[in-house]
Amino acid sequence: MSNLLWPGDHHAGDYFTDSAFLDAMLRVEAAWSVALTEAGVAPPDAAVTYDVLRDLVGDADLSAIADDAESGGNPVIPLVKMLRGRVDTVAAGRWLHRGLTSQDVVDTAVMRCAADTSEAVAVELERQARILADRADEHRHTPMVARTLTQHAVPTTFGLKAAMWLRGVLDAREQVAEVSFAVQLGGAGGTSAAVVELAGGGPARVAAETSTIVARELGLEATTPWHGARSAVTRIGDAAVTCTDSWAHIGNDVLALSRPEIGELTEGAGGGSSTMPHKSNPVLSVLIRRAALAAPPLASSLHLAAVDTVDERTPGGWHVEWDTLRTLLRRTLVAARQTTRLVDELRVHTDRMAHRLAEAGDAVTSEQTTMAEIAGHTPAGQYLGAPDFYIDAQLERLRTMTRTP
């Protein structure tokens, strides 16, 4: 999958591509087949494995499935028709997809792709956290000037700035870890009536057992149907935005502090210009900021789709989720990997930081003078507050999160 208009898209690789989604739909159909046979709903000879289905339909069929999806509004209908026409046993063709509806397959396949992509993002968050923890500890005594509303404020340390970046990354890591990815199996109207009818009764047992088996086969969570409650989707989008928010803070700081007139930070390998040989642009920071600016509107679209929920299947709102979530998660993964590289290769110019702080003069300690006068004592030698305490708090938070299963 390539995207000339989103530089860096290759970092998302095969995650949540059309091929990956087709693969996920096939896995859902195969998992349901296992569920029907294990639960005693379908005869043993009706079982069909993922490998068998993958041999029947491949990436060469993507174009045809995509084209035919228009007639029914989703890709499951042409996929099932194609599979039934190619499966080599009568029983497998007779029982394939029975008890499911298109939304079951789409929603569960979306969850499988979202889980895979989110796991890759979580790996990058872990790497970033460790790198930033090292940066914070290494530079806990590196003085620099703090800036508020773009202007010099008071003295601080680069270690504390890195610890604040770390805090945002840990917040994102927590939110990603809290997201659940569950199967969605409710049948035509969310009642599971079809599979209960196929089983000849025992609604609670059949619904619970088939959901549990499908979840086990797909590595997802078993739950009751959520076809009409879309928080399962919006929570994924919200976690993605929390990630890009935290990375934007890092990128924005690098953009500001790498200006030639400041020069306190530079990217490890700046980007060039097509016409100005002297340029070394902070391209990673630019691209990270781009992702952060684009993410909230995508998450907002997911919430708008949830707001539009009506009846037992939403016309339009449900459909807008699929590609919106895919775009958001792929871009989040791209930004994740770009941020890991940014913090890993970041060059910290401690001499420039010290120079800028000295250049600021007494202005950055004016608050100290005022506070000392109020307290009735001579100003202390340094005016740094408690940066070590705040740095150590984030380092301990990381250690605690690492120890937690």
C-alpha positions as CSV (number, residue, x, y, z in Angstrom):
1,M,0.0,0.0,0.0
2,S,1.5,3.3,-1.0
3,N,0.4,6.9,-0.5
4,L,2.3,9.7,-2.2
5,L,0.3,12.3,-0.3
6,W,1.1,11.0,3.2
7,P,4.9,10.7,3.3
8,G,6.0,8.0,5.7
9,D,2.9,5.8,5.1
10,H,5.2,2.9,4.4
11,H,5.9,2.7,8.1
12,A,2.4,1.3,8.6
13,G,3.4,-1.6,6.2
14,D,0.6,-4.2,5.8
15,Y,-1.4,-3.1,8.8
16,F,-5.1,-2.6,8.1
17,T,-4.7,-2.7,4.3
18,D,-7.4,-4.2,2.1
19,S,-5.4,-7.4,2.1
20,A,-5.2,-7.4,5.9
21,F,-9.0,-6.7,6.1
22,L,-9.8,-9.5,3.7
23,D,-7.6,-11.8,5.8
24,A,-9.5,-10.7,8.9
25,M,-12.9,-11.4,7.3
26,L,-11.8,-14.9,6.3
27,R,-10.5,-15.5,9.8
28,V,-13.9,-14.5,11.2
29,E,-15.8,-16.8,8.9
30,A,-13.4,-19.7,9.8
31,A,-13.7,-18.9,13.5
32,W,-17.5,-19.0,13.2
33,S,-17.3,-22.3,11.5
34,V,-15.3,-23.7,14.4
35,A,-17.8,-22.2,16.8
36,L,-20.8,-23.9,15.0
37,T,-19.2,-27.3,15.0
38,E,-17.7,-27.2,18.5
39,A,-21.0,-26.0,19.9
40,G,-22.8,-28.9,18.1
41,V,-24.8,-26.5,16.0
42,A,-23.4,-27.7,12.7
43,P,-22.2,-31.2,11.7
44,P,-18.5,-32.0,11.8
45,D,-18.2,-32.2,8.0
46,A,-19.4,-28.5,7.8
47,A,-16.2,-27.3,9.4
48,V,-13.9,-25.1,7.2
49,T,-10.5,-23.8,8.2
50,Y,-8.9,-20.5,7.6
51,D,-6.3,-22.1,5.4
52,V,-9.0,-23.6,3.2
53,L,-10.8,-20.3,2.9
54,R,-7.5,-18.4,2.1
55,D,-6.8,-20.9,-0.7
56,L,-10.3,-20.1,-2.1
57,V,-10.0,-16.3,-2.1
58,G,-6.8,-14.2,-2.3
59,D,-5.6,-10.7,-3.0
60,A,-6.3,-11.2,-6.7
61,D,-9.9,-11.1,-5.8
62,L,-9.8,-7.8,-4.0
63,S,-10.8,-5.7,-6.9
64,A,-13.8,-7.8,-7.7
65,I,-14.9,-7.9,-4.1
66,A,-14.5,-4.1,-3.8
67,D,-16.5,-3.5,-7.0
68,D,-19.3,-5.9,-6.0
69,A,-19.5,-4.4,-2.5
70,E,-21.3,-1.4,-3.9
71,S,-24.4,-3.4,-4.6
72,G,-24.9,-4.4,-1.0
73,G,-23.0,-1.6,0.7
74,N,-20.3,-3.9,2.3
75,P,-17.7,-6.4,1.2
76,V,-19.0,-9.3,3.2
77,I,-21.9,-10.1,0.8
78,P,-19.7,-10.6,-2.3
79,L,-17.1,-12.4,-0.2
80,V,-19.5,-15.0,1.1
81,K,-21.0,-15.5,-2.4
82,M,-17.5,-16.1,-3.8
83,L,-16.6,-18.5,-1.0
84,R,-19.8,-20.5,-1.3
85,G,-19.3,-20.8,-5.1
86,R,-15.7,-22.1,-4.6
87,V,-15.8,-24.3,-1.5
88,D,-15.6,-28.0,-2.5
89,T,-17.9,-29.7,0.0
90,V,-21.7,-29.4,0.1
91,A,-21.8,-29.2,3.9
92,A,-19.2,-26.4,4.1
93,G,-21.0,-24.4,1.5
94,R,-24.4,-25.0,3.2
95,W,-23.2,-23.9,6.7
96,L,-20.7,-21.2,5.8
97,H,-21.7,-17.8,7.4
98,R,-25.0,-19.3,8.7
99,G,-26.1,-17.4,11.8
100,L,-24.0,-14.4,11.0
101,T,-24.9,-11.1,9.3
102,S,-22.6,-8.8,7.4
103,Q,-22.2,-6.5,10.4
104,D,-20.9,-9.3,12.5
105,V,-18.1,-10.0,10.1
106,V,-17.2,-6.4,9.3
107,D,-17.2,-5.3,13.0
108,T,-15.2,-8.2,14.2
109,A,-12.7,-8.0,11.3
110,V,-12.3,-4.3,12.0
111,M,-11.5,-5.1,15.7
112,R,-9.0,-7.7,14.6
113,C,-7.2,-5.2,12.3
114,A,-7.4,-2.5,14.9
115,A,-6.0,-4.8,17.6
116,D,-3.0,-5.6,15.4
117,T,-2.3,-2.0,14.6
118,S,-2.8,-0.8,18.2
119,E,-0.4,-3.5,19.4
120,A,2.3,-2.1,17.0
121,V,1.6,1.4,18.3
122,A,2.0,0.1,21.9
123,V,5.4,-1.3,21.0
124,E,6.5,2.1,19.8
125,L,5.2,3.8,22.9
126,E,7.2,1.4,25.0
127,R,10.4,2.3,23.1
128,Q,9.7,6.0,23.3
129,A,9.1,5.8,27.1
130,R,12.5,4.1,27.7
131,I,14.4,6.5,25.4
132,L,12.7,9.5,27.1
133,A,13.4,8.1,30.6
134,D,17.1,7.9,29.7
135,R,17.0,11.4,28.3
136,A,15.3,12.8,31.4
137,D,17.8,11.1,33.7
138,E,20.8,12.1,31.6
139,H,19.8,15.7,31.4
140,R,18.3,16.2,34.9
141,H,21.0,18.8,35.5
142,T,21.2,20.4,32.1
143,P,20.0,24.0,32.6
144,M,17.9,25.8,30.0
145,V,15.3,28.6,30.0
146,A,11.7,27.7,30.3
147,R,9.4,29.5,27.8
148,T,5.7,30.3,28.4
149,L,3.6,31.8,25.6
150,T,6.8,31.9,23.5
151,Q,8.7,34.1,25.9
152,H,11.4,33.5,28.5
153,A,10.0,32.5,31.9
154,V,12.2,30.9,34.5
155,P,15.2,28.5,34.6
156,T,14.4,24.8,34.1
157,T,16.3,21.7,33.0
158,F,16.1,19.8,29.8
159,G,15.7,16.7,31.9
160,L,12.4,18.1,33.2
161,K,11.2,18.9,29.6
162,A,12.0,15.3,28.6
163,A,10.1,14.1,31.7
164,M,7.1,16.1,30.6
165,W,7.3,14.5,27.2
166,L,7.6,11.1,28.9
167,R,4.4,11.9,30.9
168,G,2.4,12.4,27.8
169,V,3.8,9.2,26.3
170,L,2.9,7.2,29.4
171,D,-0.6,8.7,29.4
172,A,-1.0,7.5,25.9
173,R,0.4,4.1,26.7
174,E,-2.1,3.7,29.5
175,Q,-5.1,4.6,27.3
176,V,-4.0,2.3,24.5
177,A,-3.6,-0.5,27.1
178,E,-7.1,0.1,28.4
179,V,-8.8,-0.3,25.0
180,S,-10.6,-3.6,24.5
181,F,-11.1,-5.4,21.2
182,A,-14.2,-7.5,21.3
183,V,-16.1,-9.8,18.8
184,Q,-19.5,-8.5,17.6
185,L,-21.8,-11.4,17.0
186,G,-25.5,-10.5,17.1
187,G,-27.0,-11.8,13.9
188,A,-29.4,-9.9,11.7
189,G,-31.0,-7.8,14.5
190,G,-28.6,-8.3,17.4
191,T,-30.7,-11.1,18.9
192,S,-28.7,-14.1,17.7
193,A,-32.0,-15.6,16.6
194,A,-30.6,-17.4,13.6
195,V,-27.9,-19.4,15.4
196,V,-30.4,-20.2,18.2
197,E,-32.8,-21.5,15.6
198,L,-30.0,-23.5,13.9
199,A,-29.2,-25.1,17.3
200,G,-32.8,-25.9,18.0
201,G,-32.9,-23.9,21.3
202,G,-30.8,-23.1,24.3
203,P,-30.4,-19.5,23.5
204,A,-28.1,-18.4,26.4
205,R,-25.8,-21.4,26.0
206,V,-25.5,-21.1,22.2
207,A,-24.9,-17.4,22.2
208,A,-22.3,-17.5,25.0
209,E,-20.5,-20.6,23.7
210,T,-20.2,-19.4,20.1
211,S,-19.0,-15.9,21.1
212,T,-16.4,-17.4,23.4
213,I,-15.1,-19.8,20.8
214,V,-14.9,-17.1,18.1
215,A,-13.1,-14.8,20.5
216,R,-10.6,-17.5,21.4
217,E,-9.9,-18.3,17.7
218,L,-9.3,-14.6,16.9
219,G,-7.5,-13.5,20.0
220,L,-10.3,-11.0,20.9
221,E,-12.6,-10.5,23.8
222,A,-15.9,-12.3,24.1
223,T,-18.9,-10.1,24.9
224,T,-22.5,-9.5,24.1
225,P,-23.5,-7.8,20.8
226,W,-22.6,-4.1,20.5
227,H,-24.0,-3.4,17.0
228,G,-26.0,-0.5,18.3
229,A,-23.5,0.9,20.9
230,R,-20.4,2.2,19.1
231,S,-18.2,3.1,22.0
232,A,-16.0,0.1,21.1
233,V,-15.0,2.0,18.0
234,T,-14.8,5.6,19.5
235,R,-12.6,4.4,22.3
236,I,-10.0,3.2,19.8
237,G,-10.1,6.5,18.0
238,D,-9.8,8.4,21.3
239,A,-6.7,6.4,22.3
240,A,-5.1,7.2,18.9
241,V,-5.7,10.9,19.4
242,T,-4.2,10.8,22.9
243,C,-1.1,9.3,21.2
244,T,-0.8,11.9,18.5
245,D,-1.4,14.7,21.1
246,S,1.5,13.5,23.1
247,W,3.8,13.2,20.1
248,A,2.8,16.6,18.9
249,H,4.1,18.2,22.1
250,I,7.5,16.6,21.4
251,G,7.4,17.6,17.7
252,N,6.3,21.2,18.5
253,D,9.1,21.7,21.0
254,V,11.6,20.4,18.6
255,L,10.3,22.7,15.9
256,A,10.6,25.7,18.2
257,L,13.9,24.9,19.7
258,S,15.6,23.9,16.4
259,R,15.0,27.3,14.9
260,P,18.5,28.7,13.9
261,E,18.1,31.7,16.2
262,I,17.6,29.2,19.2
263,G,19.5,26.1,18.1
264,E,19.0,24.1,21.4
265,L,17.8,21.0,19.6
266,T,18.2,19.5,16.2
267,E,16.9,16.4,14.6
268,G,19.4,13.6,14.0
269,A,19.0,13.8,10.3
270,G,17.2,16.8,8.9
271,G,15.4,16.9,5.6
272,G,16.7,18.8,2.6
273,S,15.2,21.2,0.1
274,S,14.6,20.9,-3.6
275,T,16.1,24.3,-4.2
276,M,18.0,25.5,-1.1
277,P,21.2,23.5,-0.4
278,H,21.7,25.0,3.0
279,K,18.4,23.7,4.5
280,S,18.2,20.9,7.1
281,N,14.5,20.9,7.9
282,P,13.1,19.2,11.0
283,V,11.0,16.9,8.8
284,L,10.1,14.3,11.3
285,S,8.7,16.9,13.7
286,V,6.7,18.4,10.8
287,L,5.2,15.0,9.8
288,I,4.4,14.2,13.5
289,R,2.7,17.5,13.9
290,R,0.8,16.8,10.6
291,A,-0.5,13.6,12.0
292,A,-1.6,15.2,15.2
293,L,-3.5,18.0,13.4
294,A,-5.3,15.4,11.2
295,A,-6.2,12.9,13.9
296,P,-8.9,14.8,15.9
297,P,-11.2,15.3,12.9
298,L,-11.0,11.6,12.1
299,A,-11.9,10.7,15.7
300,S,-14.6,13.3,15.6
301,S,-16.1,11.5,12.5
302,L,-16.2,8.3,14.6
303,H,-18.1,10.1,17.3
304,L,-20.5,11.7,14.7
305,A,-21.1,8.2,13.4
306,A,-21.9,7.0,16.9
307,V,-24.2,10.0,17.4
308,D,-26.1,8.9,14.3
309,T,-26.8,5.4,15.6
310,V,-30.4,4.5,15.0
311,D,-32.3,1.2,15.1
312,E,-30.3,-2.0,15.0
313,R,-28.0,-1.0,12.1
314,T,-27.2,2.5,11.3
315,P,-27.5,3.6,7.6
316,G,-24.4,5.6,6.7
317,G,-23.0,6.1,10.2
318,W,-21.8,2.5,10.5
319,H,-20.4,2.6,7.0
320,V,-18.3,5.8,7.7
321,E,-16.5,4.1,10.5
322,W,-14.5,1.5,8.5
323,D,-12.1,3.6,6.4
324,T,-12.1,6.4,8.9
325,L,-10.7,4.2,11.7
326,R,-8.3,2.5,9.3
327,T,-6.9,5.9,8.1
328,L,-6.6,7.1,11.7
329,L,-4.8,4.0,13.0
330,R,-2.4,3.7,10.0
331,R,-1.5,7.4,10.4
332,T,-1.1,6.9,14.2
333,L,1.3,4.0,13.6
334,V,3.3,6.1,11.1
335,A,3.6,8.9,13.6
336,A,4.5,6.4,16.3
337,R,7.5,5.2,14.4
338,Q,8.5,8.6,13.3
339,T,8.4,9.8,17.0
340,T,10.5,6.9,18.1
341,R,13.2,7.8,15.6
342,L,12.9,11.5,16.5
343,V,13.5,11.0,20.3
344,D,16.2,8.4,19.7
345,E,18.2,10.5,17.3
346,L,17.5,13.9,18.8
347,R,20.6,16.1,19.3
348,V,20.7,18.1,22.5
349,H,23.0,21.1,22.4
350,T,23.7,21.8,26.0
351,D,26.1,24.6,25.3
352,R,23.3,26.5,23.4
353,M,20.9,25.9,26.3
354,A,23.4,27.3,28.8
355,H,24.1,30.3,26.5
356,R,20.5,31.2,26.0
357,L,19.8,30.9,29.8
358,A,22.8,33.2,30.6
359,E,21.7,35.6,27.8
360,A,18.3,35.9,29.4
361,G,20.0,37.5,32.4
362,D,18.2,38.6,35.5
363,A,14.8,38.6,33.8
364,V,14.4,34.8,34.3
365,T,15.0,35.2,38.0
366,S,12.8,38.2,38.6
367,E,10.2,36.0,40.1
368,Q,12.8,34.6,42.5
369,T,13.7,38.1,43.7
370,T,10.0,38.8,44.4
371,M,9.4,35.6,46.3
372,A,12.6,36.0,48.4
373,E,11.6,39.6,49.3
374,I,8.1,38.3,50.4
375,A,9.7,35.5,52.5
376,G,12.3,37.9,54.0
377,H,15.5,36.1,52.9
378,T,18.3,36.3,50.4
379,P,17.6,34.6,47.1
380,A,19.0,31.0,46.9
381,G,21.9,30.3,44.6
382,Q,19.6,28.5,42.1
383,Y,16.0,29.0,41.1
384,L,15.0,25.6,39.8
385,G,12.3,24.4,42.2
386,A,11.9,20.6,42.3
387,P,12.8,19.3,38.9
388,D,14.5,16.1,40.2
389,F,11.3,15.2,42.2
390,Y,9.2,15.6,39.1
391,I,11.6,13.7,36.9
392,D,11.8,10.8,39.4
393,A,8.0,10.7,39.6
394,Q,7.8,9.9,35.9
395,L,10.7,7.5,36.0
396,E,9.0,5.6,38.9
397,R,5.7,5.6,37.0
398,L,7.5,4.0,34.0
399,R,9.0,1.4,36.3
400,T,5.6,0.7,37.9
401,M,4.0,0.3,34.5
402,T,6.7,-2.0,33.4
403,R,6.3,-4.3,36.5
404,T,2.5,-4.4,36.1
405,P,1.4,-7.5,34.0
